[in-house]
Amino acid sequence: QKRNQLLTELKKLPEQEYNVLVKIVLEDKKYKEVAEELHISVNTVKTHLSRALKMLRRFNMIEILILFNL
């Protein structure tokens, strides 16, 4: 149920925020790597990640990280 709720919320993220979140959290990439891949600045990567995490803080963060690894 939490997983479905998380997936629903992830679908609401703008594409760039979603991509940054996936690359940093799931693929364990550095900000600089993500910035180069997406052709954006490191500061933009940080902004996108911050916005994505802010939206996800509605849920328990530990549960979210566990769900990402499923």
All heavy atoms as a GROMACS GRO file, in nm:
protein
  590
    1GLN      N    1   0.083  -0.119   0.000
    1GLN     CA    2   0.000   0.000   0.000
    1GLN      C    3   0.087   0.126   0.000
    1GLN      O    4   0.063   0.216  -0.078
    1GLN     CB    5  -0.092  -0.002   0.121
    1GLN     CG    6  -0.194   0.109   0.116
    1GLN     CD    7  -0.289   0.102   0.233
    1GLN    OE1    8  -0.263   0.038   0.333
    1GLN    NE2    9  -0.401   0.169   0.219
    2LYS      N   10   0.188   0.130   0.088
    2LYS     CA   11   0.281   0.245   0.089
    2LYS      C   12   0.355   0.252  -0.044
    2LYS      O   13   0.380   0.360  -0.096
    2LYS     CB   14   0.382   0.232   0.202
    2LYS     CG   15   0.331   0.278   0.335
    2LYS     CD   16   0.344   0.426   0.345
    2LYS     CE   17   0.321   0.472   0.487
    2LYS     NZ   18   0.322   0.616   0.498
    3ARG      N   19   0.389   0.135  -0.098
    3ARG     CA   20   0.462   0.131  -0.225
    3ARG      C   21   0.378   0.193  -0.337
    3ARG      O   22   0.427   0.273  -0.415
    3ARG     CB   23   0.501  -0.013  -0.259
    3ARG     CG   24   0.587  -0.024  -0.382
    3ARG     CD   25   0.635  -0.169  -0.399
    3ARG     NE   26   0.733  -0.177  -0.504
    3ARG     CZ   27   0.704  -0.194  -0.633
    3ARG    NH1   28   0.579  -0.208  -0.671
    3ARG    NH2   29   0.800  -0.201  -0.723
    4ASN      N   30   0.251   0.156  -0.341
    4ASN     CA   31   0.161   0.211  -0.442
    4ASN      C   32   0.144   0.361  -0.424
    4ASN      O   33   0.140   0.436  -0.521
    4ASN     CB   34   0.025   0.142  -0.438
    4ASN     CG   35   0.031   0.000  -0.490
    4ASN    OD1   36   0.122  -0.036  -0.566
    4ASN    ND2   37  -0.063  -0.082  -0.449
    5GLN      N   38   0.134   0.404  -0.299
    5GLN     CA   39   0.121   0.546  -0.270
    5GLN      C   40   0.246   0.621  -0.315
    5GLN      O   41   0.238   0.728  -0.374
    5GLN     CB   42   0.098   0.564  -0.120
    5GLN     CG   43   0.055   0.701  -0.080
    5GLN     CD   44   0.023   0.709   0.069
    5GLN    OE1   45   0.054   0.618   0.146
    5GLN    NE2   46  -0.039   0.819   0.108
    6LEU      N   47   0.362   0.560  -0.289
    6LEU     CA   48   0.488   0.621  -0.331
    6LEU      C   49   0.494   0.631  -0.482
    6LEU      O   50   0.530   0.736  -0.537
    6LEU     CB   51   0.606   0.540  -0.278
    6LEU     CG   52   0.744   0.582  -0.328
    6LEU    CD1   53   0.776   0.724  -0.283
    6LEU    CD2   54   0.850   0.486  -0.281
    7LEU      N   55   0.460   0.524  -0.552
    7LEU     CA   56   0.464   0.525  -0.698
    7LEU      C   57   0.370   0.630  -0.755
    7LEU      O   58   0.402   0.698  -0.852
    7LEU     CB   59   0.430   0.385  -0.753
    7LEU     CG   60   0.534   0.277  -0.723
    7LEU    CD1   61   0.483   0.140  -0.768
    7LEU    CD2   62   0.666   0.309  -0.789
    8THR      N   63   0.254   0.645  -0.692
    8THR     CA   64   0.159   0.747  -0.736
    8THR      C   65   0.219   0.886  -0.721
    8THR      O   66   0.208   0.970  -0.811
    8THR     CB   67   0.028   0.737  -0.653
    8THR    OG1   68  -0.029   0.609  -0.675
    8THR    CG2   69  -0.071   0.844  -0.693
    9GLU      N   70   0.285   0.911  -0.608
    9GLU     CA   71   0.347   1.041  -0.585
    9GLU      C   72   0.464   1.064  -0.681
    9GLU      O   73   0.484   1.175  -0.730
    9GLU     CB   74   0.394   1.054  -0.440
    9GLU     CG   75   0.282   1.062  -0.340
    9GLU     CD   76   0.188   1.179  -0.364
    9GLU    OE1   77   0.235   1.292  -0.387
    9GLU    OE2   78   0.066   1.156  -0.361
   10LEU      N   79   0.542   0.960  -0.708
   10LEU     CA   80   0.655   0.974  -0.800
   10LEU      C   81   0.608   1.013  -0.940
   10LEU      O   82   0.675   1.089  -1.009
   10LEU     CB   83   0.737   0.845  -0.806
   10LEU     CG   84   0.824   0.815  -0.685
   10LEU    CD1   85   0.889   0.679  -0.699
   10LEU    CD2   86   0.928   0.923  -0.663
   11LYS      N   87   0.494   0.960  -0.981
   11LYS     CA   88   0.439   0.992  -1.113
   11LYS      C   89   0.401   1.140  -1.124
   11LYS      O   90   0.392   1.193  -1.234
   11LYS     CB   91   0.318   0.904  -1.143
   11LYS     CG   92   0.354   0.760  -1.170
   11LYS     CD   93   0.231   0.676  -1.193
   11LYS     CE   94   0.266   0.530  -1.205
   11LYS     NZ   95   0.148   0.446  -1.217
   12LYS      N   96   0.378   1.204  -1.010
   12LYS     CA   97   0.341   1.345  -1.011
   12LYS      C   98   0.462   1.438  -1.027
   12LYS      O   99   0.445   1.556  -1.056
   12LYS     CB  100   0.269   1.381  -0.880
   12LYS     CG  101   0.135   1.313  -0.863
   12LYS     CD  102   0.075   1.350  -0.730
   12LYS     CE  103  -0.055   1.276  -0.705
   12LYS     NZ  104  -0.110   1.308  -0.572
   13LEU      N  105   0.582   1.384  -1.004
   13LEU     CA  106   0.702   1.467  -1.016
   13LEU      C  107   0.726   1.509  -1.160
   13LEU      O  108   0.703   1.430  -1.252
   13LEU     CB  109   0.825   1.389  -0.969
   13LEU     CG  110   0.843   1.365  -0.820
   13LEU    CD1  111   0.961   1.273  -0.797
   13LEU    CD2  112   0.863   1.496  -0.746
   14PRO      N  113   0.776   1.630  -1.179
   14PRO     CA  114   0.819   1.668  -1.314
   14PRO      C  115   0.931   1.573  -1.359
   14PRO      O  116   1.005   1.519  -1.276
   14PRO     CB  117   0.874   1.810  -1.295
   14PRO     CG  118   0.805   1.860  -1.173
   14PRO     CD  119   0.786   1.740  -1.084
   15GLU      N  120   0.940   1.551  -1.488
   15GLU     CA  121   1.033   1.452  -1.543
   15GLU      C  122   1.176   1.473  -1.495
   15GLU      O  123   1.244   1.378  -1.456
   15GLU     CB  124   1.028   1.457  -1.695
   15GLU     CG  125   1.115   1.351  -1.760
   15GLU     CD  126   1.107   1.354  -1.913
   15GLU    OE1  127   1.031   1.435  -1.968
   15GLU    OE2  128   1.179   1.275  -1.974
   16GLN      N  129   1.224   1.595  -1.498
   16GLN     CA  130   1.363   1.623  -1.460
   16GLN      C  131   1.387   1.592  -1.312
   16GLN      O  132   1.490   1.537  -1.276
   16GLN     CB  133   1.392   1.769  -1.490
   16GLN     CG  134   1.525   1.813  -1.536
   16GLN     CD  135   1.598   1.741  -1.644
   16GLN    OE1  136   1.593   1.621  -1.663
   16GLN    NE2  137   1.675   1.818  -1.718
   17GLU      N  138   1.291   1.626  -1.226
   17GLU     CA  139   1.305   1.596  -1.082
   17GLU      C  140   1.308   1.446  -1.061
   17GLU      O  141   1.387   1.394  -0.982
   17GLU     CB  142   1.191   1.659  -1.003
   17GLU     CG  143   1.203   1.808  -0.990
   17GLU     CD  144   1.090   1.871  -0.912
   17GLU    OE1  145   1.020   1.801  -0.836
   17GLU    OE2  146   1.071   1.993  -0.927
   18TYR      N  147   1.221   1.376  -1.130
   18TYR     CA  148   1.218   1.230  -1.120
   18TYR      C  149   1.351   1.169  -1.164
   18TYR      O  150   1.406   1.084  -1.096
   18TYR     CB  151   1.103   1.174  -1.206
   18TYR     CG  152   1.097   1.024  -1.208
   18TYR    CD1  153   1.038   0.953  -1.105
   18TYR    CD2  154   1.153   0.953  -1.314
   18TYR    CE1  155   1.034   0.815  -1.105
   18TYR    CE2  156   1.149   0.815  -1.317
   18TYR     CZ  157   1.090   0.746  -1.212
   18TYR     OH  158   1.088   0.610  -1.214
   19ASN      N  159   1.403   1.215  -1.278
   19ASN     CA  160   1.530   1.164  -1.329
   19ASN      C  161   1.644   1.186  -1.232
   19ASN      O  162   1.726   1.097  -1.209
   19ASN     CB  163   1.564   1.228  -1.464
   19ASN     CG  164   1.472   1.182  -1.574
   19ASN    OD1  165   1.412   1.075  -1.568
   19ASN    ND2  166   1.458   1.263  -1.677
   20VAL      N  167   1.650   1.305  -1.175
   20VAL     CA  168   1.756   1.337  -1.079
   20VAL      C  169   1.743   1.246  -0.956
   20VAL      O  170   1.842   1.189  -0.909
   20VAL     CB  171   1.752   1.486  -1.039
   20VAL    CG1  172   1.840   1.513  -0.918
   20VAL    CG2  173   1.795   1.573  -1.157
   21LEU      N  174   1.624   1.233  -0.905
   21LEU     CA  175   1.600   1.149  -0.787
   21LEU      C  176   1.644   1.005  -0.812
   21LEU      O  177   1.716   0.946  -0.731
   21LEU     CB  178   1.452   1.154  -0.749
   21LEU     CG  179   1.413   1.075  -0.625
   21LEU    CD1  180   1.464   1.144  -0.499
   21LEU    CD2  181   1.263   1.059  -0.617
   22VAL      N  182   1.606   0.950  -0.924
   22VAL     CA  183   1.640   0.812  -0.958
   22VAL      C  184   1.792   0.796  -0.970
   22VAL      O  185   1.851   0.703  -0.915
   22VAL     CB  186   1.570   0.767  -1.089
   22VAL    CG1  187   1.631   0.638  -1.142
   22VAL    CG2  188   1.422   0.752  -1.064
   23LYS      N  189   1.856   0.888  -1.039
   23LYS     CA  190   2.000   0.876  -1.062
   23LYS      C  191   2.080   0.889  -0.932
   23LYS      O  192   2.177   0.817  -0.911
   23LYS     CB  193   2.047   0.979  -1.164
   23LYS     CG  194   2.002   0.945  -1.305
   23LYS     CD  195   2.048   1.046  -1.406
   23LYS     CE  196   1.998   1.015  -1.544
   23LYS     NZ  197   2.037   0.886  -1.597
   24ILE      N  198   2.037   0.976  -0.843
   24ILE     CA  199   2.111   0.996  -0.719
   24ILE      C  200   2.077   0.889  -0.616
   24ILE      O  201   2.166   0.832  -0.553
   24ILE     CB  202   2.088   1.138  -0.663
   24ILE    CG1  203   2.158   1.237  -0.757
   24ILE    CG2  204   2.140   1.150  -0.520
   24ILE    CD1  205   2.138   1.382  -0.723
   25VAL      N  206   1.949   0.860  -0.598
   25VAL     CA  207   1.909   0.765  -0.493
   25VAL      C  208   1.924   0.620  -0.538
   25VAL      O  209   1.983   0.539  -0.466
   25VAL     CB  210   1.763   0.793  -0.448
   25VAL    CG1  211   1.718   0.689  -0.347
   25VAL    CG2  212   1.753   0.933  -0.389
   26LEU      N  213   1.873   0.587  -0.654
   26LEU     CA  214   1.877   0.447  -0.699
   26LEU      C  215   2.010   0.408  -0.761
   26LEU      O  216   2.061   0.299  -0.736
   26LEU     CB  217   1.766   0.420  -0.800
   26LEU     CG  218   1.623   0.422  -0.747
   26LEU    CD1  219   1.524   0.398  -0.859
   26LEU    CD2  220   1.606   0.319  -0.638
   27GLU      N  221   2.064   0.495  -0.844
   27GLU     CA  222   2.187   0.462  -0.916
   27GLU      C  223   2.311   0.508  -0.840
   27GLU      O  224   2.422   0.482  -0.884
   27GLU     CB  225   2.183   0.524  -1.056
   27GLU     CG  226   2.068   0.469  -1.140
   27GLU     CD  227   2.054   0.537  -1.273
   27GLU    OE1  228   2.145   0.611  -1.316
   27GLU    OE2  229   1.949   0.517  -1.338
   28ASP      N  230   2.291   0.576  -0.728
   28ASP     CA  231   2.400   0.619  -0.639
   28ASP      C  232   2.506   0.700  -0.712
   28ASP      O  233   2.626   0.679  -0.696
   28ASP     CB  234   2.461   0.496  -0.570
   28ASP     CG  235   2.542   0.535  -0.447
   28ASP    OD1  236   2.507   0.635  -0.383
   28ASP    OD2  237   2.640   0.465  -0.417
   29LYS      N  238   2.461   0.793  -0.795
   29LYS     CA  239   2.553   0.877  -0.871
   29LYS      C  240   2.579   1.007  -0.797
   29LYS      O  241   2.499   1.051  -0.715
   29LYS     CB  242   2.498   0.905  -1.010
   29LYS     CG  243   2.490   0.781  -1.095
   29LYS     CD  244   2.452   0.812  -1.236
   29LYS     CE  245   2.455   0.682  -1.318
   29LYS     NZ  246   2.422   0.706  -1.456
   30LYS      N  247   2.690   1.070  -0.827
   30LYS     CA  248   2.726   1.198  -0.768
   30LYS      C  249   2.654   1.310  -0.844
   30LYS      O  250   2.616   1.296  -0.959
   30LYS     CB  251   2.878   1.220  -0.780
   30LYS     CG  252   2.959   1.105  -0.724
   30LYS     CD  253   3.016   1.143  -0.591
   30LYS     CE  254   3.109   1.035  -0.540
   30LYS     NZ  255   3.057   0.965  -0.428
   31TYR      N  256   2.638   1.424  -0.775
   31TYR     CA  257   2.572   1.539  -0.838
   31TYR      C  258   2.638   1.576  -0.971
   31TYR      O  259   2.570   1.602  -1.069
   31TYR     CB  260   2.576   1.662  -0.747
   31TYR     CG  261   2.492   1.652  -0.621
   31TYR    CD1  262   2.523   1.729  -0.511
   31TYR    CD2  263   2.381   1.569  -0.612
   31TYR    CE1  264   2.446   1.724  -0.395
   31TYR    CE2  265   2.305   1.562  -0.497
   31TYR     CZ  266   2.338   1.640  -0.389
   31TYR     OH  267   2.262   1.635  -0.276
   32LYS      N  268   2.770   1.576  -0.971
   32LYS     CA  269   2.843   1.616  -1.092
   32LYS      C  270   2.813   1.521  -1.208
   32LYS      O  271   2.795   1.564  -1.321
   32LYS     CB  272   2.993   1.623  -1.063
   32LYS     CG  273   3.073   1.677  -1.179
   32LYS     CD  274   3.219   1.691  -1.144
   32LYS     CE  275   3.296   1.744  -1.264
   32LYS     NZ  276   3.439   1.756  -1.238
   33GLU      N  277   2.809   1.390  -1.178
   33GLU     CA  278   2.779   1.290  -1.281
   33GLU      C  279   2.640   1.314  -1.341
   33GLU      O  280   2.622   1.310  -1.462
   33GLU     CB  281   2.782   1.149  -1.223
   33GLU     CG  282   2.917   1.097  -1.185
   33GLU     CD  283   2.905   0.960  -1.120
   33GLU    OE1  284   2.862   0.953  -1.004
   33GLU    OE2  285   2.939   0.860  -1.187
   34VAL      N  286   2.544   1.337  -1.253
   34VAL     CA  287   2.406   1.358  -1.297
   34VAL      C  288   2.397   1.485  -1.380
   34VAL      O  289   2.332   1.488  -1.484
   34VAL     CB  290   2.310   1.363  -1.176
   34VAL    CG1  291   2.169   1.396  -1.221
   34VAL    CG2  292   2.312   1.229  -1.102
   35ALA      N  293   2.464   1.590  -1.334
   35ALA     CA  294   2.463   1.717  -1.407
   35ALA      C  295   2.517   1.698  -1.548
   35ALA      O  296   2.459   1.748  -1.645
   35ALA     CB  297   2.546   1.821  -1.332
   36GLU      N  298   2.626   1.624  -1.561
   36GLU     CA  299   2.685   1.601  -1.693
   36GLU      C  300   2.593   1.518  -1.781
   36GLU      O  301   2.576   1.547  -1.899
   36GLU     CB  302   2.821   1.533  -1.678
   36GLU     CG  303   2.927   1.626  -1.621
   36GLU     CD  304   3.058   1.556  -1.587
   36GLU    OE1  305   3.069   1.432  -1.606
   36GLU    OE2  306   3.150   1.626  -1.540
   37GLU      N  307   2.531   1.415  -1.723
   37GLU     CA  308   2.442   1.328  -1.801
   37GLU      C  309   2.320   1.405  -1.852
   37GLU      O  310   2.274   1.382  -1.964
   37GLU     CB  311   2.393   1.211  -1.715
   37GLU     CG  312   2.495   1.102  -1.699
   37GLU     CD  313   2.440   0.985  -1.619
   37GLU    OE1  314   2.317   0.961  -1.623
   37GLU    OE2  315   2.521   0.919  -1.553
   38LEU      N  316   2.265   1.491  -1.767
   38LEU     CA  317   2.142   1.562  -1.802
   38LEU      C  318   2.167   1.699  -1.864
   38LEU      O  319   2.073   1.771  -1.898
   38LEU     CB  320   2.052   1.576  -1.678
   38LEU     CG  321   2.006   1.445  -1.615
   38LEU    CD1  322   1.924   1.472  -1.490
   38LEU    CD2  323   1.927   1.361  -1.713
   39HIS      N  324   2.294   1.735  -1.876
   39HIS     CA  325   2.334   1.863  -1.935
   39HIS      C  326   2.272   1.981  -1.860
   39HIS      O  327   2.215   2.073  -1.921
   39HIS     CB  328   2.297   1.869  -2.084
   39HIS     CG  329   2.351   1.753  -2.162
   39HIS    ND1  330   2.484   1.739  -2.190
   39HIS    CD2  331   2.289   1.644  -2.214
   39HIS    CE1  332   2.502   1.627  -2.258
   39HIS    NE2  333   2.385   1.567  -2.273
   40ILE      N  334   2.282   1.974  -1.727
   40ILE     CA  335   2.236   2.082  -1.641
   40ILE      C  336   2.345   2.110  -1.539
   40ILE      O  337   2.439   2.032  -1.525
   40ILE     CB  338   2.102   2.047  -1.571
   40ILE    CG1  339   2.114   1.918  -1.489
   40ILE    CG2  340   1.988   2.037  -1.672
   40ILE    CD1  341   1.988   1.878  -1.413
   41SER      N  342   2.332   2.220  -1.466
   41SER     CA  343   2.434   2.255  -1.367
   41SER      C  344   2.417   2.171  -1.239
   41SER      O  345   2.308   2.117  -1.213
   41SER     CB  346   2.427   2.403  -1.332
   41SER     OG  347   2.314   2.428  -1.252
   42VAL      N  348   2.523   2.165  -1.161
   42VAL     CA  349   2.518   2.094  -1.034
   42VAL      C  350   2.413   2.159  -0.943
   42VAL      O  351   2.339   2.090  -0.873
   42VAL     CB  352   2.657   2.091  -0.966
   42VAL    CG1  353   2.648   2.036  -0.825
   42VAL    CG2  354   2.754   2.008  -1.049
   43ASN      N  355   2.405   2.292  -0.945
   43ASN     CA  356   2.306   2.360  -0.863
   43ASN      C  357   2.164   2.324  -0.904
   43ASN      O  358   2.074   2.311  -0.820
   43ASN     CB  359   2.324   2.512  -0.869
   43ASN     CG  360   2.439   2.558  -0.783
   43ASN    OD1  361   2.477   2.490  -0.687
   43ASN    ND2  362   2.495   2.673  -0.815
   44THR      N  363   2.141   2.305  -1.033
   44THR     CA  364   2.008   2.264  -1.081
   44THR      C  365   1.977   2.123  -1.034
   44THR      O  366   1.864   2.093  -0.995
   44THR     CB  367   2.000   2.275  -1.234
   44THR    OG1  368   2.029   2.410  -1.272
   44THR    CG2  369   1.863   2.237  -1.286
   45VAL      N  370   2.077   2.036  -1.035
   45VAL     CA  371   2.059   1.900  -0.983
   45VAL      C  372   2.017   1.906  -0.836
   45VAL      O  373   1.922   1.840  -0.794
   45VAL     CB  374   2.189   1.816  -0.997
   45VAL    CG1  375   2.180   1.685  -0.919
   45VAL    CG2  376   2.219   1.789  -1.144
   46LYS      N  377   2.086   1.988  -0.758
   46LYS     CA  378   2.054   2.002  -0.616
   46LYS      C  379   1.911   2.054  -0.596
   46LYS      O  380   1.839   2.007  -0.508
   46LYS     CB  381   2.153   2.096  -0.548
   46LYS     CG  382   2.292   2.037  -0.536
   46LYS     CD  383   2.388   2.137  -0.474
   46LYS     CE  384   2.529   2.083  -0.468
   46LYS     NZ  385   2.623   2.181  -0.410
   47THR      N  386   1.873   2.150  -0.679
   47THR     CA  387   1.738   2.207  -0.669
   47THR      C  388   1.632   2.101  -0.702
   47THR      O  389   1.533   2.087  -0.628
   47THR     CB  390   1.723   2.328  -0.764
   47THR    OG1  391   1.817   2.427  -0.726
   47THR    CG2  392   1.582   2.384  -0.761
   48HIS      N  393   1.654   2.027  -0.810
   48HIS     CA  394   1.558   1.922  -0.848
   48HIS      C  395   1.547   1.817  -0.738
   48HIS      O  396   1.436   1.773  -0.704
   48HIS     CB  397   1.598   1.855  -0.979
   48HIS     CG  398   1.573   1.939  -1.100
   48HIS    ND1  399   1.459   2.011  -1.120
   48HIS    CD2  400   1.649   1.960  -1.211
   48HIS    CE1  401   1.464   2.074  -1.237
   48HIS    NE2  402   1.580   2.045  -1.294
   49LEU      N  403   1.660   1.775  -0.683
   49LEU     CA  404   1.658   1.673  -0.578
   49LEU      C  405   1.586   1.727  -0.454
   49LEU      O  406   1.504   1.656  -0.395
   49LEU     CB  407   1.801   1.630  -0.542
   49LEU     CG  408   1.811   1.522  -0.435
   49LEU    CD1  409   1.743   1.393  -0.480
   49LEU    CD2  410   1.957   1.496  -0.400
   50SER      N  411   1.615   1.848  -0.418
   50SER     CA  412   1.552   1.910  -0.302
   50SER      C  413   1.400   1.915  -0.318
   50SER      O  414   1.326   1.882  -0.225
   50SER     CB  415   1.608   2.051  -0.282
   50SER     OG  416   1.540   2.117  -0.180
   51ARG      N  417   1.355   1.955  -0.436
   51ARG     CA  418   1.210   1.962  -0.461
   51ARG      C  419   1.146   1.824  -0.456
   51ARG      O  420   1.036   1.807  -0.402
   51ARG     CB  421   1.184   2.027  -0.596
   51ARG     CG  422   1.210   2.174  -0.598
   51ARG     CD  423   1.187   2.232  -0.735
   51ARG     NE  424   1.217   2.374  -0.739
   51ARG     CZ  425   1.233   2.444  -0.848
   51ARG    NH1  426   1.221   2.386  -0.967
   51ARG    NH2  427   1.261   2.573  -0.843
   52ALA      N  428   1.213   1.726  -0.514
   52ALA     CA  429   1.160   1.589  -0.515
   52ALA      C  430   1.150   1.535  -0.372
   52ALA      O  431   1.049   1.476  -0.332
   52ALA     CB  432   1.247   1.499  -0.601
   53LEU      N  433   1.255   1.555  -0.294
   53LEU     CA  434   1.255   1.505  -0.157
   53LEU      C  435   1.153   1.577  -0.070
   53LEU      O  436   1.091   1.516   0.017
   53LEU     CB  437   1.395   1.518  -0.096
   53LEU     CG  438   1.500   1.425  -0.157
   53LEU    CD1  439   1.637   1.454  -0.096
   53LEU    CD2  440   1.463   1.279  -0.141
   54LYS      N  441   1.133   1.705  -0.095
   54LYS     CA  442   1.034   1.780  -0.020
   54LYS      C  443   0.896   1.719  -0.039
   54LYS      O  444   0.819   1.703   0.056
   54LYS     CB  445   1.036   1.926  -0.066
   54LYS     CG  446   0.942   2.015   0.011
   54LYS     CD  447   0.955   2.159  -0.036
   54LYS     CE  448   0.858   2.249   0.039
   54LYS     NZ  449   0.865   2.387  -0.007
   55MET      N  450   0.865   1.683  -0.164
   55MET     CA  451   0.736   1.621  -0.192
   55MET      C  452   0.726   1.485  -0.123
   55MET      O  453   0.623   1.449  -0.067
   55MET     CB  454   0.719   1.605  -0.344
   55MET     CG  455   0.582   1.557  -0.387
   55MET     SD  456   0.553   1.381  -0.380
   55MET     CE  457   0.670   1.320  -0.499
   56LEU      N  458   0.835   1.411  -0.120
   56LEU     CA  459   0.833   1.276  -0.064
   56LEU      C  460   0.837   1.274   0.088
   56LEU      O  461   0.810   1.171   0.148
   56LEU     CB  462   0.951   1.195  -0.119
   56LEU     CG  463   0.942   1.164  -0.268
   56LEU    CD1  464   1.068   1.094  -0.315
   56LEU    CD2  465   0.820   1.079  -0.300
   57ARG      N  466   0.867   1.386   0.150
   57ARG     CA  467   0.873   1.390   0.297
   57ARG      C  468   0.736   1.371   0.361
   57ARG      O  469   0.727   1.355   0.483
   57ARG     CB  470   0.937   1.520   0.345
   57ARG     CG  471   1.086   1.515   0.329
   57ARG     CD  472   1.155   1.630   0.403
   57ARG     NE  473   1.296   1.626   0.366
   57ARG     CZ  474   1.354   1.709   0.282
   57ARG    NH1  475   1.285   1.806   0.224
   57ARG    NH2  476   1.481   1.698   0.252
   58ARG      N  477   0.633   1.370   0.281
   58ARG     CA  478   0.500   1.340   0.336
   58ARG      C  479   0.495   1.198   0.392
   58ARG      O  480   0.408   1.165   0.472
   58ARG     CB  481   0.393   1.353   0.227
   58ARG     CG  482   0.378   1.492   0.175
   58ARG     CD  483   0.271   1.495   0.068
   58ARG     NE  484   0.282   1.618  -0.007
   58ARG     CZ  485   0.262   1.631  -0.136
   58ARG    NH1  486   0.228   1.525  -0.207
   58ARG    NH2  487   0.274   1.746  -0.196
   59PHE      N  488   0.586   1.116   0.344
   59PHE     CA  489   0.594   0.977   0.388
   59PHE      C  490   0.713   0.960   0.481
   59PHE      O  491   0.800   1.045   0.488
   59PHE     CB  492   0.614   0.884   0.267
   59PHE     CG  493   0.508   0.902   0.163
   59PHE    CD1  494   0.536   0.972   0.046
   59PHE    CD2  495   0.381   0.851   0.181
   59PHE    CE1  496   0.440   0.990  -0.050
   59PHE    CE2  497   0.284   0.870   0.085
   59PHE     CZ  498   0.313   0.939  -0.031
   60ASN      N  499   0.719   0.849   0.547
   60ASN     CA  500   0.834   0.817   0.632
   60ASN      C  501   0.954   0.794   0.542
   60ASN      O  502   0.953   0.707   0.456
   60ASN     CB  503   0.801   0.691   0.713
   60ASN     CG  504   0.913   0.652   0.805
   60ASN    OD1  505   1.031   0.669   0.774
   60ASN    ND2  506   0.876   0.600   0.920
   61MET      N  507   1.060   0.870   0.560
   61MET     CA  508   1.176   0.864   0.471
   61MET      C  509   1.242   0.727   0.468
   61MET      O  510   1.287   0.681   0.364
   61MET     CB  511   1.277   0.972   0.515
   61MET     CG  512   1.360   1.022   0.405
   61MET     SD  513   1.256   1.089   0.274
   61MET     CE  514   1.381   1.130   0.160
   62ILE      N  515   1.249   0.661   0.583
   62ILE     CA  516   1.312   0.529   0.588
   62ILE      C  517   1.234   0.432   0.498
   62ILE      O  518   1.292   0.356   0.422
   62ILE     CB  519   1.316   0.475   0.733
   62ILE    CG1  520   1.396   0.569   0.823
   62ILE    CG2  521   1.371   0.333   0.736
   62ILE    CD1  522   1.541   0.585   0.782
   63GLU      N  523   1.102   0.436   0.509
   63GLU     CA  524   1.020   0.348   0.425
   63GLU      C  525   1.041   0.377   0.278
   63GLU      O  526   1.046   0.285   0.196
   63GLU     CB  527   0.870   0.364   0.459
   63GLU     CG  528   0.834   0.305   0.593
   63GLU     CD  529   0.687   0.325   0.625
   63GLU    OE1  530   0.604   0.331   0.532
   63GLU    OE2  531   0.655   0.334   0.744
   64ILE      N  532   1.055   0.503   0.244
   64ILE     CA  533   1.076   0.539   0.104
   64ILE      C  534   1.207   0.480   0.054
   64ILE      O  535   1.212   0.420  -0.053
   64ILE     CB  536   1.076   0.692   0.087
   64ILE    CG1  537   0.934   0.746   0.110
   64ILE    CG2  538   1.125   0.731  -0.052
   64ILE    CD1  539   0.926   0.896   0.118
   65LEU      N  540   1.312   0.495   0.130
   65LEU     CA  541   1.443   0.443   0.088
   65LEU      C  542   1.440   0.292   0.076
   65LEU      O  543   1.498   0.234  -0.015
   65LEU     CB  544   1.552   0.489   0.184
   65LEU     CG  545   1.578   0.638   0.184
   65LEU    CD1  546   1.680   0.675   0.290
   65LEU    CD2  547   1.625   0.686   0.047
   66ILE      N  548   1.370   0.226   0.168
   66ILE     CA  549   1.357   0.080   0.160
   66ILE      C  550   1.280   0.042   0.033
   66ILE      O  551   1.321  -0.049  -0.039
   66ILE     CB  552   1.285   0.025   0.285
   66ILE    CG1  553   1.377   0.039   0.408
   66ILE    CG2  554   1.243  -0.120   0.266
   66ILE    CD1  555   1.308   0.015   0.539
   67LEU      N  556   1.174   0.114   0.004
   67LEU     CA  557   1.094   0.083  -0.115
   67LEU      C  558   1.174   0.106  -0.242
   67LEU      O  559   1.159   0.032  -0.339
   67LEU     CB  560   0.967   0.168  -0.117
   67LEU     CG  561   0.863   0.132  -0.012
   67LEU    CD1  562   0.750   0.234  -0.013
   67LEU    CD2  563   0.809  -0.007  -0.035
   68PHE      N  564   1.260   0.207  -0.245
   68PHE     CA  565   1.342   0.231  -0.363
   68PHE      C  566   1.430   0.111  -0.392
   68PHE      O  567   1.460   0.082  -0.506
   68PHE     CB  568   1.433   0.353  -0.341
   68PHE     CG  569   1.370   0.483  -0.381
   68PHE    CD1  570   1.379   0.591  -0.296
   68PHE    CD2  571   1.306   0.497  -0.502
   68PHE    CE1  572   1.323   0.712  -0.332
   68PHE    CE2  573   1.249   0.618  -0.539
   68PHE     CZ  574   1.259   0.726  -0.454
   69ASN      N  575   1.472   0.041  -0.288
   69ASN     CA  576   1.564  -0.069  -0.306
   69ASN      C  577   1.495  -0.202  -0.335
   69ASN      O  578   1.561  -0.302  -0.352
   69ASN     CB  579   1.655  -0.083  -0.184
   69ASN     CG  580   1.749   0.034  -0.173
   69ASN    OD1  581   1.803   0.080  -0.273
   69ASN    ND2  582   1.767   0.085  -0.055
   70LEU      N  583   1.363  -0.202  -0.341
   70LEU     CA  584   1.291  -0.327  -0.373
   70LEU      C  585   1.296  -0.356  -0.520
   70LEU      O  586   1.304  -0.272  -0.602
   70LEU     CB  587   1.145  -0.319  -0.327
   70LEU     CG  588   1.125  -0.320  -0.176
   70LEU    CD1  589   0.975  -0.310  -0.146
   70LEU    CD2  590   1.183  -0.443  -0.112
   0.00000   0.00000   0.00000
